């Protein structure tokens, strides 16, 4: 804070003192905002204030005796006289035990940067080289943790002598790295393990993480821990003469940062994303991963299957779910189980791997696999599921389809649509005909058709799969399993674990007034929405304008647009085609072959957008989708997340999913805030705070909740949002006292209708 009497406008974090209050009074009629100090931070804030004051006074005199006397008197007042410095003031620099024959001696030479200081190292001519500092730090450490994006052979050469010493002293050395961008060299990892005794953990799938950190942590039994965080990879240039910036932290000078470093490293080390590397066992695997990263990351994701004839190996998170299922059966004797796993994380792969385990555990007398019924509601889902099971079981002849015109002949392993089973009448099937029954998209299980199947069949093992157990009507299918799930991997957990693509969300005002559309059975009347949206050229122009503004090259995008009706989808496709963008409309009424051709064209980049009505909400995998257009209000948060999930699958050359949500002026019954709560995982009260602050703490998957509109208002009672400054009460509920002004804030909505 400036020491002169003039206090410039701006932000502060100064402890309010008598002197500061006098300066504020002298400042006149300017608005000074004071705030309480959080109890958890009080000791740190006051201690820092006292330290700054003491340092200022000590610097005011050059006399060593005066400085020492001042410190001694201050410590005596604090009942800590035995901590008074001895005269003349000195520092303990090291303690070293006598040398023992055969035991390597520990270095006590200090780095150039004092252990208690924080510093910025830039490899400038007069700065100590980072490589030199790291060698000194290594030689005096008791434990070393390294988080490094790229580990290079020649980088190890720079630190070779110090690494030899820590190996001789048996210093624990942990290393976390990644195959991201193929920047790490296997020979360097081999040497870390074999020559220097390091424990190495690797993130093999470069698309699951974008680890780009470069950081060292040196633990010392003396308590003088130090750390380096910056831009230098473990390469020769970065350590010696590259234009790199690295910050040196210390346990004494920056204790909270060291604590966060240590805790974060431990969380990475114990995460199943990072797997132990053994040069003897994992050489081929890391070579494959590095080669895939070099080729653009074309490794398969958790939800994709390569039809290669190779063994399908589960990812660690899938193994955890499989183990949880096994525990439910073997330990708790529960044989009706529900798995909740986010779209894109490979629910069907998990089911197939689970069946593979069950087949090994419960073979039939004739040596065949247990009889299986897999139930879904669309032919595309069943075809994908059959292909997955065949790949997992390495059996190209496994299973039969019962959907459309296909009928099973052997009835041993059947992949059937709920419609086909209903038409056949499930009561014609013996209750014990199938030992394993799998119901995909189990949130549909409350429907009469599903209930008839579940009530009639009596399998040895029942497995339900869903991404969203909570239904839009308020019911929860977990009630059918005693309120429990065998395992859960929710959308946000999957995004946090880098199993799904991060997304940029844009809420966009489209000038549409929906307050007069009828509201029936807890939702907008679809025919009313259709009449508002279909043929609405003004709104369509806004959609095209925002696509052009938010997408770098709309002709190369692969977009899914969710529409309210078949007519609306056809209208939007025509609008896009007239604007020069290739587009098609598809719906549940579109013939299967035509639908498949449209999806193939989108995946191949021949079509820029597919507009769908009552389609693509669930079950269909199109990883290439990089843009989602919400062109209708979605009353159900569950449906909204399902539709969002259509674009979250990992795919080559897809760095992020762009989400354009077109929002009109809604009725009071429509809970737009619930959608934002679903996006941000915050409570309603916290949502208000986040809007006011401009969403400073996005969830990991939400790389951007862009928004730049000014003067927005949010009603804390009805969650209505509006822009016009002259309107002082909520347009929906009419309440004014609970309305909070959000002027000059960045929000979830970038533009709103003009009043």
C-alpha positions in Angstrom: 0.0 0.0 0.0 1.4 3.5 -0.8 3.0 5.1 2.2 2.2 8.7 1.2 -1.1 10.2 2.4 -2.7 10.0 -1.0 -4.7 6.8 -1.5 -5.2 6.1 -5.2 -8.5 4.4 -6.4 -8.2 0.7 -6.7 -8.3 -2.6 -4.8 -6.5 -3.3 -1.5 -6.1 -6.0 1.1 -4.7 -3.9 3.9 -5.3 -4.4 7.6 -7.4 -1.5 8.9 -5.2 0.4 11.4 -5.6 3.7 13.2 -3.3 5.4 10.7 -5.2 4.0 7.8 -8.5 5.2 9.2 -7.1 8.7 9.5 -5.9 8.6 5.9 -9.4 7.4 4.8 -11.1 10.2 6.7 -8.7 12.6 4.9 -9.6 11.2 1.6 -13.0 13.0 1.6 -16.2 11.5 0.2 -14.7 8.6 -1.7 -16.4 5.3 -1.1 -14.1 2.9 0.9 -15.4 -0.6 1.2 -14.3 -2.5 4.4 -14.7 -6.2 4.9 -14.2 -8.7 7.7 -11.1 -11.0 7.7 -12.0 -14.7 7.4 -11.4 -16.5 10.7 -9.4 -19.2 8.9 -7.0 -16.5 7.4 -6.8 -14.2 10.5 -3.6 -15.5 11.9 -1.8 -15.4 8.5 -3.1 -11.9 7.7 -2.2 -10.4 11.0 1.1 -12.2 11.1 2.0 -10.8 7.7 0.9 -7.3 8.8 3.1 -7.5 11.9 6.0 -8.9 9.8 5.7 -6.0 7.2 5.7 -3.5 10.0 8.7 -5.0 11.8 10.6 -5.2 8.5 9.9 -1.6 7.7 11.2 -0.5 11.1 14.3 -2.8 10.9 15.2 -1.3 7.5 15.0 2.2 8.9 18.3 1.6 10.8 21.7 0.3 9.8 22.8 -0.6 13.3 23.0 -4.3 13.9 22.7 -3.8 17.7 19.6 -1.7 17.4 18.0 -4.3 15.0 18.9 -7.2 17.4 17.6 -5.3 20.4 14.3 -4.4 18.8 13.8 -8.1 17.8 14.7 -9.3 21.3 12.3 -6.9 23.0 9.5 -7.8 20.6 10.0 -11.6 21.3 10.1 -10.9 25.0 6.7 -9.3 24.7 5.5 -12.4 22.9 6.8 -14.6 25.7 9.4 -16.1 23.3 12.6 -14.6 24.7 14.5 -17.8 24.1 14.0 -17.2 20.4 15.9 -13.9 20.6 18.9 -13.9 18.1 22.4 -14.5 19.5 24.8 -11.6 19.0 26.2 -11.0 16.5 23.2 -12.4 14.5 24.1 -15.6 12.6 22.4 -18.5 10.8 22.7 -22.2 11.1 23.6 -23.4 7.7 24.0 -27.2 8.1 24.5 -30.1 10.4 26.6 -33.1 9.1 27.2 -36.4 10.9 30.7 -37.9 10.8 31.5 -39.9 7.7 30.9 -43.6 7.9 32.9 -46.0 5.7 30.7 -47.2 2.8 27.9 -44.7 3.4 27.7 -41.9 0.8 28.2 -38.5 2.4 25.4 -36.0 2.1 26.2 -32.6 0.5 25.6 -29.5 2.6 26.3 -27.0 -0.2 23.5 -24.5 -0.6 21.9 -23.6 -3.8 22.6 -20.0 -4.9 19.1 -19.0 -4.0 18.6 -18.9 -0.2 16.4 -21.7 1.1 13.9 -19.3 2.7 13.5 -17.1 -0.4 11.2 -17.2 -3.3 12.8 -16.2 -6.6 12.3 -16.0 -10.3 14.9 -17.7 -12.5 15.1 -16.8 -16.2 18.4 -18.3 -17.3 19.6 -14.7 -17.8 23.3 -14.1 -17.9 23.5 -12.9 -14.2 21.0 -15.5 -12.9 22.0 -18.9 -11.7 21.2 -21.5 -14.3 18.2 -23.7 -13.5 20.2 -26.8 -14.1 22.9 -25.7 -11.6 20.3 -24.9 -8.9 18.5 -28.3 -9.5 21.8 -30.2 -9.0 22.3 -28.4 -5.6 18.7 -29.0 -4.6 19.0 -32.7 -5.5 22.2 -33.2 -3.5 20.6 -31.9 -0.3 17.1 -33.4 -0.5 15.7 -36.3 1.5 12.9 -36.9 -1.0 12.2 -35.7 -4.5 8.9 -35.4 -6.4 8.9 -34.5 -10.1 5.9 -33.6 -12.2 7.2 -33.2 -15.7 5.3 -33.0 -19.1 8.3 -34.0 -21.2 11.3 -36.0 -19.9 14.3 -36.0 -22.3 17.5 -38.1 -22.4 19.7 -35.1 -22.7 17.9 -33.3 -19.8 18.9 -36.2 -17.6 22.5 -35.8 -18.8 22.5 -32.2 -17.3 21.6 -33.6 -13.9 23.5 -36.8 -14.1 26.0 -36.3 -11.3 23.3 -35.2 -8.8 21.0 -38.1 -9.8 23.8 -40.5 -9.3 24.2 -39.1 -5.7 20.5 -39.5 -4.8 20.6 -43.1 -6.1 23.6 -43.8 -3.9 21.9 -42.3 -0.9 18.7 -44.2 -1.7 16.6 -41.0 -1.8 13.0 -41.7 -2.7 12.4 -40.2 -6.1 8.8 -40.1 -7.6 8.2 -39.0 -11.2 4.8 -38.3 -13.0 4.8 -37.7 -16.7 2.7 -38.2 -19.8 2.8 -39.2 -23.4 1.1 -35.9 -24.4 2.4 -34.7 -27.7 5.0 -37.5 -27.7 7.3 -35.2 -25.8 8.7 -37.8 -23.4 11.4 -40.3 -24.5 11.2 -43.9 -23.4 14.9 -44.2 -23.0 14.8 -41.4 -20.5 12.1 -43.1 -18.4 14.1 -46.4 -18.6 17.1 -44.6 -17.3 15.2 -42.9 -14.5 14.0 -46.3 -13.3 17.0 -48.4 -13.9 19.9 -46.1 -13.2 18.4 -43.6 -10.7 15.9 -45.8 -8.8 12.9 -43.6 -9.6 9.3 -44.6 -9.3 7.7 -43.5 -12.5 4.0 -43.1 -13.3 2.7 -42.3 -16.8 -0.5 -41.1 -18.2 -0.7 -43.3 -21.4 -3.7 -41.8 -23.0 -2.7 -38.4 -24.1 -6.3 -37.5 -24.9 -7.4 -38.0 -21.3 -5.1 -35.3 -19.9 -3.3 -32.3 -21.1 -0.6 -32.4 -18.4 1.8 -29.6 -19.2 3.2 -28.9 -15.8 6.9 -28.7 -15.0 7.6 -28.7 -11.3 10.0 -30.1 -8.8 9.5 -30.5 -5.0 12.5 -31.2 -2.8 11.6 -32.5 0.7 14.1 -32.0 3.5 14.0 -33.4 7.0 15.1 -30.0 8.3 11.8 -28.5 7.1 13.5 -26.2 4.5 11.6 -27.7 1.6 11.9 -26.0 -1.8 10.1 -26.2 -5.1 10.4 -25.0 -8.7 7.4 -24.4 -10.9 7.7 -22.9 -14.4 8.2 -23.5 -18.1 11.3 -25.7 -18.2 10.8 -29.3 -19.3 13.5 -31.8 -18.4 15.6 -31.0 -21.5 19.1 -29.7 -22.0 18.0 -26.3 -23.5 15.3 -25.7 -20.9 17.8 -26.3 -18.0 20.7 -24.3 -19.3 20.1 -21.5 -21.8 16.5 -21.5 -23.0 14.4 -18.4 -22.5 12.5 -20.1 -19.6 10.9 -18.6 -16.6 10.7 -20.6 -13.3 9.6 -19.6 -9.9 11.5 -21.0 -6.8 9.2 -21.5 -3.8 10.1 -22.3 -0.2 8.5 -23.8 2.8 9.6 -20.8 4.8 8.7 -18.0 2.4 5.6 -19.5 0.7 4.3 -22.3 3.0 0.8 -22.4 1.6 2.0 -22.9 -1.9 4.3 -25.7 -0.9 1.4 -27.4 0.9 -0.8 -27.2 -2.1 2.0 -28.5 -4.3 2.5 -31.5 -2.1 -1.2 -32.2 -1.8 -1.9 -31.9 -5.5 1.1 -34.2 -6.3 -0.2 -36.8 -4.0 -3.7 -36.7 -5.6 -2.1 -37.2 -9.0 0.2 -40.0 -7.7 -2.8 -41.9 -6.2 -5.0 -41.3 -9.3 -5.7 -44.2 -11.6 -5.0 -41.9 -14.5 -1.3 -42.4 -13.9 0.0 -45.9 -14.1 3.2 -47.4 -12.8 5.9 -47.7 -15.5 8.1 -50.8 -15.5 10.7 -50.8 -18.4 10.6 -54.6 -18.6 6.8 -54.9 -18.8 5.6 -51.6 -20.3 8.1 -50.9 -23.0 5.8 -51.8 -25.9 2.8 -50.1 -24.4 4.6 -46.7 -24.0 6.1 -47.0 -27.4 2.5 -47.5 -28.8 1.2 -44.6 -26.8 4.0 -42.2 -27.9 3.5 -43.3 -31.5 -0.2 -42.6 -31.2 0.4 -39.2 -29.7 2.8 -38.4 -32.5 0.1 -39.4 -35.0 -2.4 -37.0 -33.5 -3.6 -39.0 -30.5 -5.4 -41.7 -32.4 -5.6 -44.0 -29.4 -9.0 -45.4 -28.6 -11.1 -43.8 -25.9 -12.9 -45.6 -23.2 -16.1 -45.8 -25.1 -14.8 -46.8 -28.6 -14.0 -50.3 -29.8 -11.4 -51.1 -32.5 -12.6 -54.0 -34.6 -9.1 -55.4 -34.7 -9.3 -58.8 -33.1 -7.0 -57.6 -30.3 -7.9 -58.1 -26.6 -10.0 -55.2 -25.2 -8.4 -54.1 -22.0 -10.5 -52.0 -19.6 -9.2 -48.6 -18.4 -8.6 -48.3 -14.7 -11.9 -46.5 -14.1 -13.7 -49.3 -15.9 -11.8 -51.9 -13.8 -13.0 -50.2 -10.7 -16.6 -50.4 -11.8 -16.2 -54.1 -12.7 -14.6 -54.8 -9.3 -17.5 -53.0 -7.6 -20.0 -55.2 -9.5 -18.1 -58.3 -8.4 -18.1 -57.2 -4.8 -21.9 -56.6 -4.9 -22.4 -60.2 -6.1 -19.7 -62.1 -4.2 -19.7 -60.1 -0.9 -23.2 -58.8 -0.6 -25.1 -61.5 -2.6 -26.8 -58.8 -4.7 -27.6 -59.9 -8.2 -29.8 -57.0 -9.4 -27.3 -54.2 -9.9 -27.3 -50.7 -11.5 -24.3 -49.0 -13.0 -24.5 -45.2 -13.5 -21.9 -44.1 -15.9 -21.7 -40.9 -17.9 -22.3 -40.9 -21.7 -19.1 -41.5 -23.5 -17.4 -43.5 -20.8 -18.1 -46.9 -22.3 -21.1 -48.3 -20.4 -21.5 -51.0 -23.1 -17.8 -51.9 -22.9 -18.2 -52.3 -19.1 -21.3 -54.5 -19.6 -19.5 -56.7 -22.1 -16.4 -57.0 -19.9 -18.7 -57.9 -17.0 -20.3 -60.6 -19.1 -16.9 -61.9 -20.0 -16.1 -62.3 -16.3 -19.5 -63.9 -15.6 -19.0 -66.3 -18.5 -15.7 -67.4 -16.9 -17.4 -67.8 -13.5 -20.6 -69.5 -14.5 -20.0 -71.7 -17.6 -22.9 -74.0 -18.6 -22.7 -77.8 -18.6 -22.4 -77.9 -22.4 -19.4 -75.5 -22.3 -21.3 -72.5 -23.8 -21.5 -69.1 -22.4 -24.5 -68.2 -20.1 -27.6 -67.1 -22.0 -27.8 -63.4 -22.5 -30.6 -60.9 -23.3 -29.5 -57.3 -24.0 -32.4 -54.8 -24.2 -32.3 -51.3 -25.7 -34.9 -49.2 -27.5 -33.2 -48.4 -30.8 -31.7 -50.5 -33.6 -28.5 -48.4 -33.8 -27.8 -48.9 -30.1 -28.3 -52.7 -30.4 -26.0 -52.9 -33.4 -23.2 -51.0 -31.7 -23.7 -53.1 -28.5 -23.5 -56.4 -30.4 -20.3 -55.2 -32.1 -18.9 -54.3 -28.7 -19.7 -57.7 -27.2 -18.2 -59.5 -30.2 -15.0 -57.5 -29.9 -14.6 -58.1 -26.2 -15.3 -61.8 -26.5 -13.2 -62.1 -29.6 -16.1 -63.9 -31.2 -17.4 -62.6 -34.6 -20.4 -65.0 -34.4 -21.6 -64.1 -31.0 -25.2 -62.9 -30.6 -28.3 -62.3 -32.7 -30.3 -59.2 -33.3 -34.0 -59.0 -32.6 -35.0 -55.6 -34.1 -36.6 -54.4 -37.3 -36.7 -57.4 -39.6 -34.1 -59.4 -37.8 -35.2 -62.4 -35.6 -33.1 -64.7 -33.5 -32.8 -68.3 -34.4 -30.9 -69.9 -31.5 -32.2 -67.5 -28.7 -29.0 -68.0 -26.8 -27.5 -64.5 -26.9 -30.1 -62.0 -28.0 -29.8 -58.2 -28.5 -33.4 -57.1 -28.7 -35.4 -53.9 -28.9 -38.1 -53.4 -26.3 -40.5 -52.9 -29.1 -39.7 -56.3 -30.6 -40.1 -58.1 -27.2 -43.4 -56.3 -26.6 -44.7 -57.3 -30.0 -43.7 -60.9 -29.5 -45.1 -60.8 -26.0 -42.4 -61.4 -23.4 -44.7 -63.9 -21.6 -44.0 -66.3 -24.5 -40.4 -66.5 -23.2 -39.7 -68.8 -20.3 -39.0 -66.8 -17.1 -35.6 -68.5 -16.7 -34.6 -68.4 -20.4 -31.8 -66.0 -19.8 -29.2 -66.2 -17.1 -27.9 -62.7 -17.7 -30.2 -59.7 -18.6 -28.8 -56.3 -19.4 -31.1 -53.3 -19.7 -29.5 -50.3 -21.4 -30.7 -46.7 -20.7 -32.4 -48.1 -17.6 -34.0 -44.7 -16.8 -36.7 -45.9 -19.2 -37.5 -48.9 -16.9 -40.5 -47.2 -15.3 -42.3 -47.4 -18.7 -44.9 -50.1 -19.0 -43.1 -52.0 -21.8 -39.9 -52.2 -19.7 -41.8 -53.1 -16.5 -43.4 -56.1 -18.2 -40.0 -57.4 -19.2 -38.5 -56.9 -15.8 -41.5 -58.4 -14.0 -41.6 -61.5 -16.1 -38.0 -62.5 -16.6 -36.1 -64.0 -13.7 -32.3 -64.0 -14.6 -29.5 -65.0 -12.4 -27.9 -61.6 -13.0 -29.7 -58.4 -13.9 -27.6 -55.4 -14.9 -29.0 -51.9 -15.5 -27.1 -49.3 -17.3 -27.8 -45.5 -17.3 -26.1 -42.2 -17.3 -29.1 -40.5 -15.6 -31.0 -42.4 -13.0 -33.1 -39.3 -12.1 -36.0 -39.0 -14.5 -37.7 -35.8 -15.6 -40.9 -36.8 -13.8 -39.1 -36.8 -10.4 -38.8 -40.5 -10.0 -35.5 -42.3 -9.5 -34.9 -45.7 -11.0 -32.5 -46.5 -8.1 -35.6 -47.2 -6.1 -35.8 -50.5 -8.1 -32.4 -51.5 -6.6 -33.1 -50.6 -3.0 -32.0 -47.0 -3.5 -28.4 -48.1 -4.3 -26.0 -48.2 -7.2 -23.2 -50.7 -7.6 -21.0 -48.0 -9.1 -21.2 -44.4 -10.3 -19.2 -42.3 -12.7 -21.2 -39.1 -13.3 -20.7 -36.7 -16.1 -18.7 -34.2 -14.0 -16.5 -37.0 -12.6 -15.8 -38.1 -16.1 -15.0 -34.6 -17.2 -12.8 -34.0 -14.1 -10.9 -37.2 -15.0 -10.4 -36.1 -18.6 -12.5 -39.0 -19.9 -14.7 -36.6 -21.9 -14.0 -33.5 -24.0 -14.1 -30.1 -22.3 -16.6 -27.7 -23.6 -17.2 -24.0 -24.2 -20.8 -23.0 -23.3 -22.5 -19.9 -24.7 -26.0 -18.9 -23.6 -27.3 -16.7 -26.3 -30.5 -14.5 -26.3 -32.6 -15.0 -29.5 -35.4 -12.4 -29.0 -38.1 -15.1 -28.8 -41.0 -14.4 -26.4 -42.2 -17.7 -25.0 -44.3 -16.3 -22.1 -47.5 -16.9 -24.2 -46.8 -20.5 -25.1 -49.1 -22.9 -23.2 -47.6 -24.8 -20.3 -49.0 -28.3 -19.9 -47.9 -31.3 -17.6 -44.8 -29.5 -16.4 -43.5 -28.4 -19.8 -44.1 -26.2 -22.8 -46.7 -27.3 -25.3 -44.7 -28.6 -28.2 -47.1 -27.5 -30.9 -46.9 -24.0 -29.4 -43.1 -24.1 -29.6 -43.3 -25.4 -33.1 -45.4 -22.5 -34.2 -43.0 -20.0 -32.6 -39.8 -21.5 -34.0 -40.6 -23.0 -37.4 -40.4 -20.4 -40.0 -39.0 -17.8 -37.6 -36.6 -16.2 -40.0 -35.5 -13.5 -37.5 -34.4 -16.2 -35.0 -32.8 -18.2 -37.7 -30.7 -15.2 -38.7 -29.5 -14.9 -35.1 -28.6 -18.6 -35.1 -26.5 -18.2 -38.3 -24.9 -15.1 -37.0 -23.8 -16.7 -33.7 -22.5 -19.8 -35.5 -20.4 -17.6 -37.7 -19.2 -15.6 -34.7 -18.4 -18.6 -32.4 -17.1 -21.2 -34.9 -13.8 -20.5 -36.6 -14.9 -22.3 -39.8 -18.6 -23.3 -39.9 -18.1 -25.3 -43.1 -15.8 -27.7 -41.2 -17.9 -28.1 -38.1 -19.8 -31.2 -37.2 -22.9 -30.0 -35.4 -25.9 -31.5 -33.9 -29.0 -29.2 -33.6 -31.8 -30.3 -31.3 -35.2 -29.1 -32.6 -38.7 -29.1 -31.3 -40.4 -30.9 -34.2 -39.8 -32.6 -37.6 -40.9 -29.4 -39.3 -38.6 -27.3 -37.2 -35.6 -29.6 -38.0 -36.4 -29.5 -41.8 -36.7 -25.7 -41.6 -33.3 -25.2 -39.9 -31.7 -27.6 -42.4 -33.1 -25.5 -45.2 -31.9 -22.3 -43.6 -28.4 -23.6 -43.3 -28.3 -24.9 -46.8 -29.4 -21.6 -48.1 -26.6 -19.9 -46.1 -24.1 -22.2 -47.8 -23.7 -24.8 -45.1 -24.4 -28.4 -45.9 -27.1 -29.7 -43.6 -29.7 -32.4 -43.2 -32.8 -33.1 -41.0 -33.4 -36.4 -39.3 -36.0 -37.7 -36.9 -37.4 -40.8 -35.4 -39.6 -41.0 -38.6 -36.6 -41.0 -40.9 -35.9 -44.5 -42.4 -33.0 -46.3 -40.7 -30.8 -46.4 -43.8 -31.3 -42.7 -44.5 -30.5 -41.9 -40.9 -27.4 -44.0 -41.0 -26.3 -42.3 -44.2 -26.8 -38.9 -42.6 -24.7 -39.8 -39.6 -22.0 -41.2 -41.8 -21.9 -38.0 -43.8 -21.6 -35.9 -40.6 -18.7 -38.1 -39.4 -17.0 -37.8 -42.7 -17.3 -34.1 -42.8 -19.5 -34.1 -45.8 -22.3 -32.5 -43.8 -21.8 -29.6 -41.4 -25.0 -30.0 -39.4 -27.7 -32.5 -38.6 -30.9 -31.2 -37.2 -32.7 -33.7 -35.1 -36.2 -34.1 -33.6 -36.8 -36.8 -31.0 -33.5 -38.3 -31.9 -29.9 -38.5 -30.7 -30.9 -37.8 -27.1 -29.2 -41.0 -26.0 -27.4 -44.1 -27.1 -25.8 -43.1 -30.4 -22.0 -42.6 -30.6 -20.8 -39.8 -32.9 -17.5 -38.8 -31.3 -16.7 -36.4 -34.2 -19.5 -34.0 -33.1 -17.7 -30.7 -32.1 -20.7 -28.4 -31.9 -24.1 -28.7 -30.2 -26.9 -26.3 -30.9 -29.8 -26.1 -28.4 -32.6 -24.7 -30.6 -35.5 -25.5 -28.3 -36.1 -25.1 -24.5 -35.4 -28.4 -22.8 -37.5 -28.6 -19.6 -35.7 -31.7 -18.3 -32.2 -31.2 -16.9 -31.6 -34.9 -17.5 -32.5 -34.6 -21.1 -30.4 -31.4 -21.4 -27.3 -33.3 -20.0 -28.0 -36.3 -22.3 -28.1 -34.0 -25.3 -24.9 -32.2 -24.2 -23.3 -35.6 -23.8 -23.7 -36.3 -27.6 -20.7 -34.0 -28.2 -18.5 -34.9 -25.2 -16.9 -38.0 -26.5 -13.2 -37.8 -27.2 -12.2 -37.7 -30.9 -9.1 -36.9 -32.9 -8.5 -33.3 -33.6 -11.4 -32.2 -31.3 -9.9 -30.0 -28.6 -13.2 -28.7 -27.3 -16.9 -29.0 -27.8 -18.7 -25.7 -28.6 -22.2 -25.4 -27.1 -24.6 -22.7 -28.3 -27.7 -22.5 -26.2 -30.4 -20.2 -27.7 -32.5 -18.7 -24.9 -35.6 -16.7 -25.1 -37.8 -15.0 -22.6 -39.4 -17.8 -20.6 -42.5 -18.3 -18.5 -42.0 -18.3 -14.7 -42.5 -22.1 -14.6 -39.4 -22.7 -16.8 -36.4 -23.1 -14.5 -33.5 -21.8 -16.5 -31.4 -21.7 -13.3 -31.6 -25.5 -13.0 -29.8 -25.8 -16.4 -27.0 -23.4 -15.2 -26.8 -25.3 -11.9 -26.4 -28.5 -13.9 -23.6 -26.9 -16.0 -21.8 -25.4 -13.0 -22.6 -27.9 -10.3 -23.5 -25.1 -7.9 -26.4 -24.5 -5.6 -29.0 -21.8 -6.5 -27.6 -19.4 -4.0 -24.0 -20.1 -5.1 -25.2 -19.6 -8.7 -26.2 -16.0 -7.9 -22.8 -15.4 -6.4 -21.1 -16.9 -9.4 -23.1 -14.7 -11.8 -22.2 -11.6 -9.8 -18.5 -12.5 -9.9 -18.4 -13.5 -13.5 -18.0 -17.3 -12.9 -14.4 -17.2 -11.7 -14.3 -20.9 -10.7 -15.5 -22.9 -13.7 -15.7 -26.6 -13.3 -12.8 -28.4 -15.0 -14.8 -29.4 -18.1 -16.3 -26.0 -18.6 -13.3 -24.3 -20.2 -15.5 -21.2 -20.9 -18.9 -20.0 -19.8 -18.5 -17.0 -22.0 -20.6 -14.1 -21.4 -20.3 -10.4 -21.7 -23.7 -8.9 -21.2 -24.0 -5.9 -19.0 -26.8 -4.8 -16.7 -28.4 -8.3 -16.3 -30.7 -8.9 -13.4 -31.5 -12.2 -11.7 -34.6 -12.7 -9.5 -33.6 -14.8 -6.5 -37.2 -15.9 -6.1 -38.2 -17.1 -9.6 -34.8 -17.2 -11.3 -36.0 -15.0 -14.1 -33.2 -13.1 -15.9 -33.6 -9.9 -17.9 -31.5 -7.0 -19.2 -33.4 -3.7 -19.2 -32.3 -1.3 -16.5 -35.7 0.5 -16.5 -37.4 -2.7 -15.4 -37.0 -3.0 -11.6 -39.2 -6.0 -10.9 -39.1 -9.6 -12.3 -41.1 -9.9 -15.5 -42.2 -13.4 -14.3 -43.1 -13.0 -10.7 -43.3 -9.3 -10.3 -41.2 -9.3 -7.1 -38.7 -6.5 -6.7 -37.1 -6.8 -3.1 -35.4 -10.1 -3.9 -34.0 -8.9 -7.2 -30.2 -8.3 -7.4 -28.6 -6.0 -9.9 -25.8 -7.7 -12.0 -24.6 -4.7 -13.8 -21.1 -4.7 -15.2 -20.7 -8.5 -14.8 -19.8 -11.3 -17.1 -22.6 -13.9 -17.0 -23.8 -17.1 -18.5 -25.8 -15.2 -21.1 -24.1 -13.0 -23.7 -27.1 -11.1 -25.1 -30.8 -10.7 -24.3 -33.9 -9.4 -26.1 -34.3 -5.7 -26.5 -37.1 -4.3 -24.5 
